[in-house]
Amino acid sequence: MDNEKDKKEFDLDEANTIIELTEKDKPSKQFAWYYAPSYLLFWVALFFAVVFPLFNYLPTAVKIEEETNKPGQFVAERAQHILLELDRMGPKIVGDEMNEKTMVQFMLNKIEAVRGVMRNDLYEMEVDVQRASGAYLHWEMINMYQAVQNVIVKLSTRSSNSTSYLLINSHYDTKPGSVGTGDAGLMVVAMLEVMRILATSEDTFQHPVVFLFNGAEEQPLQGSHAFISQHKWSANCKALINLDSAGAGGREILFQGGPNHPWLMRHYREAAKHPFATTMAEEIFQAGIIPSDTDFRIFRDFGPVPGLDMAGCYNGFVYHTKYDRFDVISRDSIQNTGENVLSLVRSISNAEEMYDTEAHSEGHSVFFDFLGLFFVYYLESTGIALNICFAFGGLILVCVSLWRMTRTTDLSVGSVAGAFGILFLLELAGFLLAFGLPLLMAVFYDAGDRTLTYLTNSWLVIGLFICPSLIGLVLPFTLYYTLRPSKTIPHNYHLQMAGHAHCVLLALLCIILTAVSLRSAYLCMISLLFYVGSLIINLLSKLHDRGYYWSLLMSVCQAMPFLYFSYLFHAFLVITIPMTARKGTEVNPDLLISLLCALGTILAMGFVAPLINMFRRPNCMIGGLALITFIFCMISVSEVGFPYRPKTNVMRVNFLQVHRRFYEFDGSLSLDDSGYYFDLQDRRLEQPLRDTMDFSELINLEHECDSQMMCGVPCFNHRWCEARKAARWLPRKETVEVPGTTTLELLNKTVLDDGYSVRYQFKLTGPARMSIFLKPLDGVRMLDWSFLRGMLDNPGTFKPPYHIFFAWGVDDSPIDFYLELAKANGNFNEPVFEIGISGHYLSNVHKRDALSEQFIADLPDFVHAMEWPASYDRYIY
């Protein structure tokens, strides 16, 4: 028996030797060229067959009539009925009767309806309408508020004595001109339905749940600051679920978590029925690339309360426009959000970690979902270990593979290493071209004033950015294999080295990104994981040495990362493409979109795209991709590439109808004019409007900024003020009729005892939104004022002119404030400082004058105008 076994083993070794000799003597032939298009189309088909439907999947909504058969489940139909009521109420602007009275009473009525069906034997409910005043530093301004309102509910189990509360927050106020059904009416009705289900359920919870219906989020972020800094329940809030929206309908994404509380991610993994999340979104958002902010930051910075920040992200084209209405939000999307929120509330409100959250503060998390099917999270420290292990594992296995090639080809280690070195340089070139060509396209389109061509027809990014990236990825290898084929190294090995070069590059990137504490390095790790796995199998099974069989296994293994990366970057494009229409005028938005397309292409296709060189005439495939790019370019410069469409993909035009008056030191009026002040939102500036509007007198305000404080215009908030140098001014002869009066009254001027400082006391009366701009003149220093001292205490960060933003809700009492300034020569009978006062009449109930109404009516039908009358008075004291 032993002799027979030895003979079989000898025969097997002999067979392997024959195979190796065959591979050495007869290199595998490339496949016919006509298979190459099918190979690439396979990956396209995989995206549309798997990724696209899973990305758009929504659960079937539960109807009221099904409630008895589905007890304890979220009922989307009931929430949708309330959403329709909210939609019909119209815009809800802070300071308006609709927001401060009608909406507050509406919320109280809905809460009382929940109380009416509540299990009083199990639960108790407390309701409070908070009215608060306060201030905080918000980026480059003091954000000051007076009598803003929140409607707050605390639902607790009678049998529980826990003093740790779970806070759920969303807002019902809206932007001017927007009904806000998606932002964030959907979240409000989801909270009401979750409250009803909790209050009627037999399954109790340990920790009280606080529902914060925020009445002043769009101010910005005043309602959340009022609650967390002043409310009696705020100190007990130990965890947060923040709900907001940057679109209408679809799925909500978890894009911020913690910080430093990974146990929240564990509850999301265990509870969320429809996970949608990524660490990369968190890092992008916190880097300021996304032009938005949420209440999560306020709770984090002023609590601090750790939590989960979730937002609707689909159809961002209607965000903050009059088209954010009931008809664009499906019932199934309400079900998706409701089921996730309900399950999260049930899980966290029973969490043992809530008793002492600080004890579970264990660092950041790495988190992501896979196609919405399941959720993965692990600690940042675990992520560092995984990244390093797979990076070095990839490097070691590449070395093993190259050594294996020397054994089967009789080539020296130096020859194989030299060939690999050349291919690694080609990989670097391909990597740079894969980024560079799409970015170059973005630059060319910007130079030709053709940015945003993909805004309506987002499929244009395939030809404009993805195909050029693919070309860049494979061009260096294809040219090298075609023009300088190796006579000593078999083509299948040469091609395998291209994958190894990509592996080495990803490993190095993974190590570098991990070293600089970027958790998004997990993307490189995922790609390495599946390549390392396929390489191990190929080496152990000896498919590594048998023609192109290794490529089949590698392609199968790469299917998983392809699905994930194409899903992830499709999500990013769905979220960011609408945002490019409000990204501002200073930065070319095509750079961001092309960068996302390039990064997604490299990660999804980096290992599989060079395999087109398995087929004959691979340069024909590059030519085909170039032809596709050319065709898409021709389409993009036609009417198809015009960015805007009525109702669905609008051009956002923010402008104020302004009446300006400049008063000099002696009280004389040096300027009294009117005009339209434009805060343009996208890179195309006013060009799309010139065909139908008379903009011949439109001027750029940049040259005014050197001579006038704040460029001489009433910029609204920090975003408007930051972009004021890119603003436009269109003068008009007729005076703008402002529907109100803004009055600054000097009450007293007192030179202080030291003789070198002076105190001014003022009273300011005006509309629900006002701004104060302060600029000490040369030789004068601001010593003190009645506002927050944060700006004065940090002169290196905050420099004049200072901006104090003020808003009131239900109390329009005047602001009394003082200023103390010092002057080196002590002469206060000459100009000391400039003060600008702007009054903003945002409400839709404020009447626009006839000329402004006509100007608005003349705007093209693809324009959404966020506009209102405003006054601006500048004084010198």
C-alpha positions in Angstrom: 0.0 0.0 0.0 2.8 2.4 0.9 4.6 1.7 -2.5 1.3 2.4 -4.3 0.8 5.7 -2.4 4.4 6.8 -3.2 3.8 6.0 -6.8 0.6 8.2 -6.9 2.5 11.0 -5.3 5.3 10.7 -7.8 2.8 10.7 -10.7 1.1 13.9 -9.3 4.5 15.7 -8.9 5.4 14.6 -12.4 2.1 16.0 -13.7 2.7 19.3 -12.0 6.2 19.4 -13.4 4.9 18.8 -16.9 2.3 21.6 -16.4 5.0 23.9 -15.2 7.3 23.0 -18.2 4.3 23.6 -20.5 3.7 27.0 -19.0 7.4 27.8 -19.5 7.7 26.6 -23.0 4.2 27.5 -24.4 2.9 30.8 -23.0 -0.8 31.1 -23.0 -2.3 32.9 -25.9 -4.5 36.0 -25.5 -8.2 35.7 -26.1 -9.9 37.0 -29.2 -10.5 40.8 -29.3 -14.2 40.6 -29.6 -14.6 39.2 -26.1 -13.2 42.4 -24.6 -16.4 44.5 -24.9 -18.4 41.7 -23.3 -15.9 41.6 -20.4 -16.3 45.3 -19.7 -20.1 45.2 -20.2 -20.3 42.4 -17.7 -19.3 44.9 -14.9 -21.8 47.4 -16.2 -24.5 44.8 -16.2 -23.5 43.7 -12.6 -24.0 47.3 -11.5 -27.5 47.7 -13.0 -28.5 44.2 -12.0 -27.4 44.3 -8.4 -26.3 47.7 -7.1 -28.9 49.9 -8.7 -32.0 48.0 -7.5 -30.6 47.5 -4.0 -29.7 51.2 -3.7 -33.2 52.2 -4.6 -34.9 49.5 -2.5 -37.6 50.7 -0.1 -39.8 48.6 2.2 -43.5 48.3 1.5 -45.4 50.8 3.5 -47.7 49.6 6.3 -51.3 50.8 6.0 -53.6 51.7 8.8 -55.9 48.8 8.0 -53.0 46.4 8.4 -52.1 47.7 11.9 -54.1 45.0 13.8 -52.1 42.2 11.9 -48.8 44.0 12.4 -48.8 45.3 16.0 -45.9 47.4 17.1 -44.9 48.2 13.5 -44.4 51.7 12.1 -47.5 52.7 10.1 -46.4 55.0 7.3 -49.9 55.8 6.1 -50.8 57.5 9.4 -47.5 59.5 9.3 -48.2 60.4 5.7 -51.6 61.9 6.6 -50.0 64.2 9.1 -47.3 65.1 6.5 -50.1 66.2 4.1 -51.4 68.5 6.8 -48.0 70.0 7.3 -47.5 70.5 3.6 -50.8 72.4 3.3 -49.8 74.8 6.0 -47.1 76.3 3.8 -43.7 77.8 4.8 -43.0 78.0 8.6 -40.6 80.9 9.1 -39.3 81.8 12.6 -41.0 84.9 13.8 -44.2 84.3 11.7 -47.5 83.5 13.3 -47.5 80.2 11.3 -44.4 79.0 13.0 -44.8 80.5 16.5 -48.5 80.0 17.0 -50.2 77.8 14.4 -47.4 75.3 14.2 -46.9 75.1 18.0 -50.6 74.5 18.5 -50.6 71.9 15.7 -47.8 70.0 17.4 -49.5 70.2 20.8 -52.7 68.8 19.3 -50.9 65.8 17.7 -49.1 65.1 21.0 -52.4 65.2 22.8 -53.8 62.7 20.3 -51.0 60.4 21.3 -51.7 61.0 25.0 -55.3 60.0 24.3 -54.3 56.5 23.2 -51.3 56.1 25.6 -51.2 53.2 28.0 -51.5 55.3 31.2 -50.8 52.3 33.3 -47.4 51.8 31.8 -46.2 55.3 30.7 -46.3 58.9 31.7 -45.9 61.9 29.4 -44.7 65.4 30.1 -45.0 68.2 27.5 -43.2 71.6 27.6 -43.2 74.5 25.2 -39.8 76.1 25.6 -39.3 79.8 25.0 -35.6 80.7 25.2 -33.1 83.5 24.4 -29.3 83.1 24.1 -26.3 83.4 21.9 -23.3 81.4 20.7 -20.4 81.8 18.3 -21.3 80.2 15.0 -18.3 80.2 12.6 -17.6 83.9 11.8 -20.6 85.5 13.6 -22.4 85.7 16.9 -25.6 83.9 16.5 -28.1 85.6 18.9 -31.7 84.7 19.4 -34.7 85.9 21.5 -37.8 84.0 22.4 -37.5 81.1 19.9 -39.7 78.1 20.7 -39.4 74.3 20.9 -42.1 71.8 21.6 -40.7 69.0 23.8 -42.1 65.8 25.0 -40.7 63.4 27.6 -42.1 59.9 27.5 -41.1 57.6 30.3 -42.0 54.2 31.7 -43.7 54.4 35.1 -41.7 51.4 36.5 -38.3 52.9 35.5 -36.3 55.3 37.7 -33.6 56.0 35.1 -32.3 59.5 34.9 -30.6 59.0 31.6 -32.6 60.2 28.6 -32.5 59.4 24.9 -33.0 62.6 22.9 -34.6 62.6 19.4 -34.4 65.8 17.5 -35.8 67.2 14.3 -37.2 70.6 13.2 -40.5 71.9 11.8 -39.4 75.4 10.7 -38.4 76.0 7.1 -36.4 78.1 4.8 -38.0 81.2 3.1 -40.2 80.1 0.2 -40.0 76.4 1.1 -42.8 74.3 2.5 -40.1 72.0 4.0 -42.1 68.8 3.6 -38.9 66.8 3.2 -36.7 69.1 5.3 -37.7 68.1 7.8 -41.5 67.5 7.9 -40.9 63.9 7.1 -38.7 63.5 10.1 -41.3 65.3 12.4 -44.1 63.0 11.4 -41.8 59.9 11.8 -41.1 61.1 15.3 -44.8 61.5 16.1 -45.6 58.0 14.8 -42.7 56.5 16.8 -44.0 58.3 19.9 -47.4 56.8 19.4 -46.1 53.3 18.9 -44.0 53.5 22.1 -46.8 55.0 24.1 -49.2 52.2 23.1 -46.9 49.3 23.2 -46.8 46.6 25.9 -43.0 46.4 25.5 -41.7 49.0 27.9 -38.2 50.7 27.8 -35.7 51.5 30.6 -34.7 55.1 29.8 -37.0 58.1 29.2 -37.2 59.3 25.6 -37.2 63.1 24.9 -38.8 64.2 21.6 -37.5 67.6 20.7 -39.6 69.2 18.0 -37.3 72.0 17.1 -38.8 75.4 16.1 -35.7 77.2 15.0 -33.1 75.1 13.1 -32.9 77.1 9.8 -31.9 80.3 11.7 -29.3 78.6 11.9 -29.3 76.0 14.7 -30.8 78.2 17.4 -33.5 75.9 18.7 -31.0 73.1 19.4 -28.7 75.5 21.3 -31.7 76.8 23.3 -32.6 73.3 24.4 -29.1 71.9 25.2 -27.9 75.1 27.0 -31.0 76.0 28.9 -33.8 73.3 29.2 -34.4 71.4 32.4 -34.1 68.0 30.7 -31.0 68.7 28.7 -28.5 67.7 31.4 -30.1 64.2 31.6 -29.8 63.6 27.8 -27.1 61.0 27.4 -27.5 60.0 23.8 -29.0 61.6 20.6 -30.7 60.6 17.4 -30.6 63.6 15.1 -32.9 63.6 12.1 -32.6 66.0 9.3 -32.7 66.1 5.5 -30.9 67.4 2.5 -33.5 66.1 0.1 -37.0 64.6 -0.1 -37.8 60.9 0.2 -35.6 57.9 -0.4 -33.4 56.4 2.3 -31.7 58.3 5.1 -28.0 58.0 5.6 -26.1 57.8 8.8 -23.3 60.2 8.2 -22.0 61.1 11.6 -21.7 59.2 14.8 -20.3 59.5 18.3 -17.9 61.0 18.6 -15.9 58.4 20.6 -19.0 56.3 21.4 -18.8 53.1 19.3 -21.5 51.5 21.4 -24.0 53.6 19.4 -22.8 51.9 16.2 -23.3 48.5 17.8 -26.9 49.5 18.4 -27.3 50.7 14.9 -25.9 47.4 13.6 -28.3 45.4 15.7 -31.4 47.5 15.3 -31.4 49.3 11.9 -33.5 47.3 9.5 -32.3 49.2 6.4 -28.7 50.3 7.1 -27.2 53.0 5.0 -24.0 54.5 6.4 -20.3 55.1 5.8 -17.3 56.5 7.6 -16.2 58.3 4.5 -19.4 60.4 4.5 -18.6 61.5 8.1 -15.0 62.5 7.2 -16.2 64.4 4.1 -18.9 66.2 6.0 -16.7 67.2 8.9 -14.1 68.5 6.4 -16.6 71.1 5.3 -16.9 69.9 1.7 -20.6 69.6 2.0 -22.4 73.0 2.2 -24.6 72.1 5.2 -24.6 71.9 8.9 -26.9 70.1 11.4 -28.0 70.3 15.0 -25.8 67.3 15.7 -22.8 69.8 16.0 -24.6 71.9 18.5 -25.5 68.9 20.7 -21.9 67.6 20.3 -20.2 70.9 21.1 -22.4 72.3 23.8 -23.7 69.2 25.5 -21.7 67.3 24.9 -24.2 64.6 23.9 -23.0 61.7 21.7 -25.3 60.4 19.1 -26.2 59.4 15.5 -26.8 62.0 12.8 -29.1 60.8 10.1 -30.5 62.7 7.1 -32.5 62.1 4.0 -30.3 62.5 1.0 -32.4 61.5 -2.1 -33.6 64.2 -4.6 -31.5 67.0 -3.2 -32.6 69.1 -6.2 -35.7 70.2 -4.3 -34.0 70.8 -1.0 -34.7 74.4 0.3 -37.0 75.1 -2.7 -40.7 75.6 -3.2 -40.7 72.1 -4.8 -40.0 70.3 -1.5 -43.6 69.2 -1.4 -45.7 66.2 -0.4 -45.9 64.7 -3.9 -42.2 64.0 -4.2 -42.1 61.9 -1.0 -43.3 58.3 -1.3 -45.0 56.4 1.4 -42.4 53.7 1.2 -39.7 56.2 2.0 -41.6 57.2 5.2 -41.7 53.5 6.1 -38.0 53.2 5.6 -37.2 56.1 7.9 -39.8 55.1 10.4 -38.7 51.5 10.8 -35.1 52.6 11.3 -35.9 55.3 13.8 -38.4 53.1 15.8 -35.9 50.1 16.0 -33.1 52.5 17.1 -35.2 54.1 19.7 -36.3 50.8 21.1 -32.7 49.5 21.2 -30.9 52.6 22.7 -33.7 53.3 25.2 -33.0 49.9 26.6 -29.2 50.1 26.5 -27.2 49.4 29.6 -24.6 51.9 28.3 -27.0 54.7 28.9 -26.5 54.5 32.7 -22.9 55.6 32.2 -22.1 56.6 28.7 -18.7 58.0 29.5 -17.5 54.6 30.7 -18.1 53.4 27.1 -16.3 56.2 25.4 -13.8 54.0 23.5 -12.7 56.0 20.5 -13.9 56.5 17.0 -15.5 53.8 14.8 -15.1 52.7 11.3 -18.5 51.9 9.9 -20.3 51.1 6.6 -23.1 49.2 5.1 -22.9 46.6 2.3 -25.6 47.3 -0.3 -28.1 48.0 2.4 -28.0 44.3 3.3 -26.0 44.5 6.5 -23.9 46.9 8.6 -20.3 46.6 9.7 -18.5 48.5 12.4 -15.4 48.2 14.4 -13.2 50.4 16.6 -10.6 52.7 15.0 -7.9 50.8 16.8 -9.2 47.5 15.2 -9.2 49.3 11.9 -5.6 50.3 12.3 -4.6 46.7 12.9 -6.6 45.4 10.0 -5.2 48.0 7.6 -1.6 47.3 8.6 -2.1 43.5 8.5 -3.6 43.4 5.0 -1.3 46.1 3.7 1.8 44.1 4.8 0.1 40.9 3.9 -0.4 42.1 0.4 3.3 43.2 0.1 4.5 39.9 1.4 2.3 37.9 -1.0 3.4 39.9 -4.0 7.0 39.1 -3.1 6.0 35.4 -2.8 4.3 35.5 -6.2 7.3 37.2 -7.9 9.6 34.6 -6.4 7.2 31.9 -7.7 7.5 33.4 -11.2 11.3 33.1 -11.0 11.0 29.4 -10.1 8.7 28.6 -13.1 10.5 30.7 -15.7 14.1 30.2 -14.8 14.5 33.9 -14.8 16.7 35.6 -12.2 15.2 37.4 -9.3 16.7 40.6 -10.6 15.0 40.2 -14.0 11.6 39.7 -12.5 12.1 42.5 -10.0 13.2 44.8 -12.7 10.1 44.0 -14.8 7.9 44.5 -11.8 9.6 47.8 -11.1 8.7 49.1 -14.5 5.1 47.9 -14.1 4.9 49.7 -10.7 6.0 52.9 -12.4 3.4 52.3 -15.0 0.8 51.8 -12.2 1.8 55.1 -10.7 1.3 56.7 -14.1 -2.0 55.0 -14.6 -3.1 56.1 -11.1 -2.2 59.7 -11.9 -3.9 59.6 -15.3 -7.0 58.0 -13.8 -7.3 61.1 -11.6 -5.8 63.6 -14.0 -7.9 63.0 -17.1 -11.3 63.5 -15.4 -9.9 66.5 -13.6 -8.7 67.9 -16.9 -12.1 67.4 -18.3 -13.5 69.4 -15.4 -11.0 72.2 -16.0 -11.8 72.3 -19.7 -15.5 72.5 -19.1 -15.1 75.2 -16.6 -12.9 77.2 -19.0 -15.7 77.0 -21.5 -18.4 78.0 -19.0 -20.0 74.5 -19.3 -19.9 73.3 -15.7 -22.8 71.4 -14.2 -23.8 69.7 -17.5 -24.7 66.6 -15.5 -27.0 68.3 -13.1 -30.2 67.1 -14.8 -28.9 64.2 -16.8 -26.5 62.7 -14.3 -25.7 59.7 -16.6 -23.4 62.2 -18.5 -20.7 61.6 -15.8 -20.2 58.1 -17.4 -18.7 59.6 -20.5 -17.3 62.8 -19.1 -15.5 61.5 -16.1 -15.7 57.7 -15.7 -14.6 56.7 -19.2 -11.6 59.1 -19.1 -10.6 57.6 -15.7 -10.8 54.1 -17.1 -8.7 55.2 -20.0 -6.1 56.6 -17.7 -6.1 53.5 -15.6 -5.3 51.1 -18.4 -3.5 53.3 -20.9 0.1 52.9 -19.6 -0.1 49.1 -19.3 -1.8 48.7 -22.6 0.8 50.8 -24.5 3.6 48.9 -22.7 2.2 45.5 -23.4 1.5 46.4 -27.0 4.6 48.3 -27.9 7.2 46.4 -25.8 6.0 42.9 -25.3 8.3 40.8 -23.1 10.1 38.0 -24.9 11.3 36.3 -21.6 8.4 36.7 -19.2 5.1 35.0 -20.2 2.3 37.5 -21.0 0.1 35.9 -18.3 2.8 36.6 -15.7 3.4 40.1 -17.0 -0.3 40.9 -16.8 -0.4 39.4 -13.3 2.3 41.8 -12.3 0.0 44.7 -13.1 -2.4 43.5 -10.4 0.5 43.1 -8.0 1.6 46.7 -8.8 -1.9 48.0 -8.0 -1.8 45.9 -4.8 1.5 47.4 -3.7 0.2 50.9 -4.4 -3.0 50.3 -2.4 -1.0 48.9 0.4 1.3 51.9 0.6 -1.8 54.3 0.4 -3.5 52.2 3.2 -0.4 52.6 5.4 -0.1 56.4 4.7 -3.9 57.1 5.2 -3.8 55.1 8.4 -0.8 57.0 9.7 -2.6 60.3 9.2 -5.7 58.9 11.1 -8.0 58.8 8.1 -10.6 56.1 8.9 -11.5 56.0 5.2 -8.4 53.9 4.7 -10.8 51.0 5.2 -11.6 51.4 1.4 -8.1 50.4 0.6 -8.2 47.6 3.1 -11.4 46.1 1.5 -9.8 46.1 -1.9 -6.6 44.5 -0.5 -8.6 41.9 1.5 -10.2 40.4 -1.6 -7.1 40.6 -3.7 -5.0 39.0 -1.0 -7.6 36.3 -0.7 -7.6 35.5 -4.4 -3.8 35.5 -4.5 -3.5 33.0 -1.7 -5.9 30.7 -3.4 -4.1 31.1 -6.7 -0.8 30.3 -5.1 -2.0 27.3 -3.2 -4.0 25.8 -6.1 -1.2 26.6 -8.6 -3.7 28.4 -10.8 -1.1 31.2 -10.4 1.0 29.4 -13.0 -1.6 28.0 -15.3 -2.3 30.5 -18.1 -5.0 33.0 -17.3 -6.9 30.9 -14.9 -5.7 33.1 -12.1 -7.6 36.0 -13.6 -10.9 34.1 -13.4 -10.6 33.6 -9.7 -9.4 37.2 -9.2 -12.3 38.5 -11.1 -14.8 36.4 -9.1 -13.2 37.7 -5.9 -13.2 41.3 -7.1 -17.0 41.1 -7.7 -17.6 41.9 -4.0 -15.4 45.0 -3.8 -16.8 46.1 -7.2 -20.3 45.9 -5.9 -19.4 47.8 -2.7 -17.4 50.6 -4.3 -19.9 51.1 -7.2 -22.7 51.3 -4.6 -20.8 53.7 -2.4 -19.8 56.1 -5.1 -23.1 55.9 -6.7 -24.5 57.0 -3.4 -22.0 59.9 -3.2 -23.0 61.1 -6.7 -26.7 60.9 -5.8 -26.0 63.1 -2.8 -23.4 65.5 -4.2 -24.6 66.2 -7.7 -27.6 68.2 -6.4 -25.3 70.0 -4.0 -23.2 71.4 -6.8 -26.1 73.7 -7.6 -25.6 75.4 -4.3 -21.9 74.9 -3.8 -21.1 78.6 -4.5 -19.3 80.4 -7.3 -15.7 80.3 -6.2 -14.9 76.6 -6.7 -15.4 74.6 -9.9 -18.0 71.9 -8.8 -17.0 69.6 -11.6 -13.7 69.1 -9.8 -15.5 67.4 -6.9 -17.7 65.3 -9.2 -14.8 64.2 -11.4 -12.7 63.4 -8.3 -15.5 61.2 -6.9 -15.9 59.4 -10.3 -12.1 58.9 -10.6 -11.8 57.5 -7.0 -14.8 55.2 -7.5 -13.4 54.0 -10.8 -9.9 53.3 -9.4 -11.3 51.4 -6.4 -14.0 49.5 -8.3 -12.0 48.7 -11.5 -8.4 49.0 -10.4 -7.7 45.3 -10.5 -10.1 44.2 -13.2 -9.7 47.0 -15.8 -6.1 46.1 -16.8 -7.4 42.6 -17.7 -8.5 43.9 -21.0 -4.9 43.1 -22.0 -5.9 39.4 -21.8 -7.6 40.0 -25.2 -6.0 40.8 -28.5 -6.0 44.4 -29.7 -6.7 46.0 -26.3 -5.9 49.4 -27.8 -9.2 49.0 -29.6 -11.0 49.0 -26.2 -9.2 52.2 -25.3 -10.3 53.7 -28.6 -13.8 52.6 -27.9 -13.8 54.3 -24.5 -12.4 57.4 -26.1 -15.2 57.4 -28.7 -17.8 57.1 -25.9 -16.2 60.1 -24.2 -16.3 62.1 -27.5 -20.0 61.2 -28.0 -20.9 62.2 -24.5 -19.0 65.5 -24.9 -21.0 66.3 -28.0 -24.2 65.5 -26.1 -23.2 67.6 -23.1 -22.7 70.7 -25.2 -26.2 70.4 -26.7 -29.5 71.2 -25.0 -29.2 67.9 -23.1 -26.3 69.4 -21.2 -28.1 72.5 -20.0 -28.1 72.0 -16.3 -31.5 73.3 -15.3 -35.1 72.2 -15.7 -38.3 73.7 -14.3 -39.5 72.2 -11.0 -37.1 69.2 -11.0 -33.6 70.6 -11.4 -33.8 74.3 -10.7 -31.2 77.1 -10.8 -31.1 78.6 -7.3 -31.0 82.4 -7.3 -30.8 84.0 -3.9 -31.4 87.8 -4.0 -32.6 90.6 -1.8 -34.5 93.7 -2.8 -32.4 96.3 -0.9 -32.9 99.9 0.2 -29.5 101.3 1.3 -28.8 104.5 3.2 -25.3 105.6 4.2 -25.1 108.3 7.0 -21.9 110.2 7.6 -20.4 111.3 10.9 -22.3 114.7 10.7 -25.6 112.9 10.1 -25.8 113.8 6.4 -27.0 111.2 3.9 -24.2 110.3 1.5 -26.0 107.5 -0.3 -29.7 106.6 -0.7 -30.2 103.9 -3.4 -31.9 100.7 -4.1 -31.1 97.5 -6.0 -31.1 93.8 -6.1 -28.3 92.1 -4.2 -27.5 88.6 -5.6 -25.8 85.8 -3.6 -25.3 83.5 -6.6 -25.3 79.8 -5.8 -23.4 78.0 -8.6 -20.5 78.3 -10.9 -22.5 79.5 -13.9 -23.2 82.8 -12.1 -25.8 84.9 -13.8 -25.1 83.8 -17.3 -28.2 81.5 -17.7 -30.3 84.6 -16.8 -28.9 87.0 -19.3 -30.9 85.6 -22.3 -34.2 86.7 -20.7 -33.2 89.4 -18.1 -31.7 92.8 -18.5 -28.4 92.6 -16.6 -26.5 95.2 -18.5 -26.0 97.3 -15.3 -25.1 94.3 -13.1 -21.8 94.9 -11.2 -19.4 92.7 -9.3 -19.2 93.9 -5.7 -15.6 92.8 -5.3 -14.3 96.3 -6.0 -16.7 97.8 -3.4 -15.2 95.6 -0.6 -12.1 97.6 -0.4 -13.9 100.9 0.3 -17.1 99.7 2.1 -17.6 97.7 5.2 -19.1 94.3 4.3 -19.0 95.5 0.7 -21.8 97.8 1.4 -24.5 95.1 1.4 -26.7 93.4 4.0 -25.3 89.9 3.8 -27.7 87.7 5.6 -25.7 85.1 7.6 -22.1 83.7 7.7 -22.5 81.9 4.3 -23.7 85.1 2.6 -21.0 87.2 4.2 -18.3 84.7 3.4 -19.3 84.9 -0.3 -19.9 88.7 -0.4 -16.9 89.4 -2.6 -18.4 87.2 -5.4 -21.8 88.9 -5.0 -23.6 91.0 -7.6 -25.5 94.2 -7.4 -28.2 95.3 -9.9 -29.2 98.9 -9.3 -32.7 100.1 -9.8 -34.0 103.7 -10.1 -37.1 103.2 -8.1 -36.8 103.0 -4.3 -37.4 99.5 -2.9 -40.4 99.6 -0.6 -39.4 97.7 2.5 -42.4 96.4 4.5 -41.2 97.7 7.9 -38.7 99.9 9.7 -35.4 99.1 11.2 -34.4 101.8 13.8 -31.1 102.3 15.5 -31.3 104.8 18.4 -28.2 106.2 20.2 -29.3 106.5 23.8 -26.1 107.7 25.4 -22.4 108.5 24.6 -20.1 108.6 27.6 -16.3 109.2 27.7 -15.0 107.1 30.5 -12.8 108.2 33.4 -9.5 107.3 31.8 -10.2 109.7 28.9 -9.1 107.3 26.3 -12.2 105.1 26.1 -15.9 105.7 25.3 -19.2 103.9 25.8 -22.1 104.1 23.4 -25.5 102.8 24.3 -28.0 101.9 21.6 -31.5 100.5 21.1 -32.3 98.5 18.0 -35.8 97.8 16.8 -36.7 95.9 13.7 -37.9 92.7 12.0 -37.4 89.1 13.1 -34.0 88.9 11.4 -31.4 91.6 11.8 -27.6 91.9 11.6 -25.2 94.3 13.2 -21.8 94.9 11.6 -19.1 96.7 13.6 -15.8 98.1 12.3 -13.6 100.3 14.5 -11.7 102.9 12.5 -8.0 103.3 12.3 -6.4 103.8 15.7 -9.5 102.5 17.5 -9.9 99.2 19.4 -13.1 97.5 20.6 -12.7 96.9 24.3 -16.0 95.5 25.3 -19.7 95.1 24.3 -22.9 93.6 25.7 -22.7 90.6 23.3 -20.7 87.4 23.8 -17.0 88.2 24.4 -15.8 85.3 22.3 -14.8 87.4 19.3 -13.0 90.0 21.5 -11.2 87.4 23.5 -9.8 85.8 20.3 -8.5 88.7 18.2 -6.2 86.4 16.2 -9.2 84.4 15.0 -11.9 87.1 14.7 -11.1 90.4 13.1 -13.3 93.4 12.2 -15.8 93.9 10.8 -17.6 91.9 13.5 -21.0 90.3 12.6 -23.8 89.9 15.2 -26.8 88.0 13.8 -30.1 88.5 15.7 -33.4 86.7 15.4 -36.6 86.8 17.5 -39.5 84.3 17.6 -42.5 85.4 19.7 -41.0 88.5 21.4 -40.1 91.5 19.2 -38.7 93.6 22.1 -35.9 95.9 21.1 -32.2 95.0 21.6 -30.4 97.3 24.1 -26.7 97.0 23.7 -23.5 99.0 24.5 -20.1 99.3 22.9 -16.8 100.3 24.6 -14.0 101.5 22.4 -10.5 102.9 23.1 -8.7 105.6 21.0 -5.1 106.4 21.4 -5.4 110.2 21.2 -8.6 110.3 23.2 -10.4 112.5 20.6 -14.0 111.3 20.4 -15.3 114.3 18.5 -14.2 112.7 15.3 -15.3 109.4 13.6 -14.6 106.4 15.9 -16.4 103.4 14.3 -18.8 102.3 11.6 -22.0 100.4 12.3 -24.2 98.8 9.7 -27.7 97.6 10.5 -29.6 95.2 8.2 -33.2 94.3 8.5 -34.5 91.2 6.7 -38.2 90.6 5.9 -38.1 86.9 5.1 -41.7 85.9 5.5 -44.0 85.2 2.6 -46.5 87.4 4.3 -44.3 90.4 3.8 -45.4 92.2 0.7 -42.9 92.8 -2.1 -43.4 96.0 -4.1 -44.8 95.9 -7.6 -41.5 96.3 -9.4 -39.9 93.4 -7.4 -42.9 91.2 -8.0 -42.5 91.9 -11.8 -38.8 91.1 -11.6 -39.5 87.8 -9.9 -42.2 87.0 -12.5 -39.7 87.7 -15.3 -37.2 85.1 -14.1 -37.0 82.0 -16.3 -39.2 79.1 -15.3 -36.1 77.0 -14.4 -35.2 79.4 -11.6 -36.1 79.1 -7.9 -35.7 82.4 -6.2 -35.1 82.6 -2.5 -35.7 86.3 -2.1 -37.0 88.9 0.3 -36.9 92.7 1.0 -34.1 94.1 3.1 -32.9 97.4 4.4 -29.3 98.4 5.1 -28.3 101.5 7.0 -24.7 102.4 7.7 -23.8 105.0 10.4 -20.5 106.5 11.5 -20.1 107.5 15.1 
